[in-house]
Amino acid sequence: SEEGEFQMERVRAVLDQIPPREADFIDLYYFRQIKQTDIASIFGVSQPTVCYRLQRAASRIKFLLSLPDLTPEQVEEDVRPYLSDARDVRILVLMQMTTCQSEVAKQLGVSQGFVRHRFIRSVNKLRPHEHLKVH
């Protein structure tokens, strides 16, 4: 249907914002209609691993599609008044861009646990301000 095509195009548009392996799995499974067992054989992993990564990728995609259409600079500008630590602002911006804790940790030279803790803490600080208009 036209609505289905529109949704598929929206998904394609954010595939470059998720980890490459997950994007490959989404492309093969949903767009090329390759079976999970065949994808597992191609990548040398188990079928349950493919299933898990597809679920994780779908969650990332849903998150990305739920975000307002803001540039990283706009996100930074909007959250800076509420977060006192520049690293917390950077983590939020990078998480919006990549959705991947390990990628953010690698870019900042910190642990995934640090990124996860600071991201959750920052989101909790921002929650009381959800009603405020952003860009």
C-alpha positions in Angstrom: 0.0 0.0 0.0 1.0 3.6 -0.3 1.2 4.0 3.5 3.4 0.9 3.7 5.7 2.2 1.1 6.0 5.5 2.9 6.8 3.7 6.2 9.5 1.5 4.4 11.1 4.7 3.0 11.2 6.2 6.5 13.0 3.1 7.7 15.4 3.1 4.8 16.2 6.7 5.6 17.4 5.9 9.1 19.3 2.7 8.4 22.6 4.5 8.3 22.0 5.7 11.9 22.0 2.2 13.4 25.0 -0.2 13.7 26.0 -1.5 10.3 25.4 -5.2 11.2 21.9 -4.5 12.4 21.2 -2.4 9.2 22.4 -5.3 7.1 20.1 -7.7 8.9 17.1 -5.3 8.5 17.9 -4.9 4.8 18.2 -8.6 4.2 15.2 -9.7 6.2 12.6 -7.0 5.5 13.6 -5.5 2.2 15.2 -8.6 0.4 13.0 -11.1 2.3 15.9 -13.5 3.2 15.1 -16.0 5.9 16.7 -15.6 9.3 18.4 -19.0 9.0 20.0 -17.9 5.7 21.1 -14.6 7.2 22.6 -16.6 10.1 24.6 -18.7 7.6 25.8 -15.6 5.7 27.1 -13.9 8.8 28.3 -17.1 10.6 26.0 -16.6 13.6 23.0 -18.5 15.1 19.4 -17.9 14.0 18.5 -16.7 17.6 21.3 -14.1 17.2 19.8 -12.8 14.0 16.3 -12.7 15.7 17.8 -10.7 18.7 19.6 -8.3 16.4 16.5 -7.7 14.3 14.5 -6.9 17.5 17.2 -4.6 18.7 17.4 -2.9 15.3 13.7 -2.5 15.2 13.8 -0.8 18.6 16.5 1.6 17.5 14.5 2.4 14.3 11.3 3.0 16.3 13.3 5.3 18.6 14.8 7.2 15.7 11.5 7.6 13.9 9.9 9.0 17.1 12.5 11.8 17.4 11.7 15.3 16.2 13.6 16.2 13.1 16.4 18.1 14.7 20.0 18.6 13.8 22.7 17.6 16.3 23.3 21.3 16.8 19.7 22.0 17.6 19.6 19.1 20.1 22.7 20.5 21.8 21.3 24.0 21.9 18.0 22.7 23.4 19.4 20.5 26.1 22.4 22.7 27.2 20.3 24.9 29.6 19.2 21.8 31.5 22.5 19.8 31.7 25.5 21.3 33.5 28.1 18.8 32.2 29.2 19.2 28.6 29.9 15.4 28.4 26.2 14.8 29.2 25.2 17.1 26.3 27.7 15.3 24.0 26.4 11.9 25.0 22.8 12.9 24.2 23.8 14.3 20.9 25.9 11.2 19.9 23.1 8.8 21.1 20.7 10.6 18.9 23.1 10.3 16.0 24.1 6.7 16.5 21.7 5.1 19.0 24.6 2.9 20.0 26.2 3.0 23.4 29.3 1.2 22.3 29.9 3.7 19.4 29.4 6.7 21.7 31.8 5.1 24.3 34.4 4.5 21.6 34.1 8.1 20.3 34.4 9.6 23.8 37.0 7.1 25.1 34.8 6.0 28.0 33.0 2.8 29.0 29.6 1.7 27.8 28.5 1.7 31.4 29.5 5.3 31.8 27.6 6.3 28.6 24.5 4.3 29.8 24.6 5.8 33.3 25.0 9.4 32.0 22.4 9.0 29.3 19.8 7.7 31.7 20.6 10.4 34.2 20.4 13.1 31.6 17.1 11.8 30.2 15.7 11.8 33.8 16.9 15.4 34.2 15.1 16.4 31.0 11.8 14.6 31.7 10.3 17.5 33.9 10.9 19.8 30.9 9.2 17.6 28.3 6.3 20.1 27.9 8.7 22.8 26.7 8.7 23.5 22.9 11.9 22.6 21.1 12.9 24.3 17.8 
